[in-house]
Amino acid sequence: MKPLIITNNPLVYDKYSAEEEVLFDAGASQLDILMKARDRIHLGAKLVIHPMMGRIKPHETPYKSVFMEVPEERELQNGGAASDFMSIQIIEDSIHETQKFLDNTFMLKYSDDLLPDLQFIDYILIKNGMEEYR
């Protein structure tokens, strides 16, 4: 297994893309990021840190980063890894909770001045999780 970050946060991409595998999609919503993670989990990936860490609600920031382990290419060629039940449960719950918040909460329009702060919060959360993982 190897680490993978899936993110829509340009700061996370800038900080980690030189040393880690990062799947970056600036136009992706939080829900899109979670669904990309879910797709990988169904192919044998495993969440390393909870995608809803930090108690940041989906309507409070546009950014989401998920840190996971994905099977190596040779593992995929040999039939892949078994799906991790706990990761499936967590990602499905995270998708459900995110959708619920987005459906039932007024969405904020973020000023350009606020976006760097929101990027930094998401970066710190993923950085701390990665440091604990290592």
Long-range contacts (C-beta under 8 A, 24 or more apart in sequence): 1-45, 1-46, 1-69, 1-70, 1-71, 1-72, 1-75, 1-81, 2-69, 2-70, 2-72, 3-48, 3-67, 3-68, 3-69, 3-70, 3-130, 3-133, 4-40, 4-45, 4-67, 4-68, 4-69, 4-70, 5-65, 5-66, 5-67, 5-68, 5-126, 6-33, 6-36, 6-37, 6-40, 6-65, 6-66, 6-68, 7-33, 7-63, 7-64, 7-65, 7-66, 7-122, 7-126, 8-32, 8-33, 8-62, 8-63, 8-64, 8-65, 9-63, 9-64, 9-65, 9-119, 9-122, 9-123, 10-119, 11-116, 11-119, 11-120, 11-122, 11-123, 12-63, 12-65, 12-119, 12-122, 12-123, 12-126, 15-123, 15-127, 21-70, 29-62, 30-58, 30-61, 30-62, 30-63, 30-64, 30-98, 30-102, 31-58, 31-95, 31-98, 31-99, 31-102, 33-64, 33-65, 33-66, 34-64, 34-66, 34-91, 34-94, 34-95, 34-98, 35-95, 36-66, 37-66, 37-68, 37-91, 38-88, 38-91, 38-92, 38-95, 40-68, 40-70, 41-68, 41-83, 41-84, 41-87, 41-88, 41-91, 42-83, 42-88, 43-70, 43-71, 43-76, 43-80, 43-81, 43-83, 44-70, 44-71, 44-75, 44-76, 44-80, 44-81, 44-82, 44-83, 44-84, 45-69, 45-70, 45-71, 45-81, 45-84, 45-87, 46-84, 46-87, 47-84, 47-86, 47-87, 47-90, 47-91, 48-129, 48-130, 48-133, 49-126, 49-129, 49-130, 49-132, 49-133, 50-90, 50-94, 51-90, 51-91, 51-94, 52-94, 52-97, 52-98, 53-125, 53-129, 54-121, 54-125, 56-121, 56-122, 56-125, 57-101, 57-105, 58-97, 58-98, 58-101, 58-102, 58-105, 59-101, 59-102, 59-105, 59-106, 59-107, 59-108, 60-108, 61-110, 61-118, 61-121, 61-122, 62-110, 62-115, 62-118, 63-118, 63-119, 63-121, 63-122, 64-122, 65-122, 65-123, 65-125, 65-126, 67-126, 67-129, 67-130, 67-133
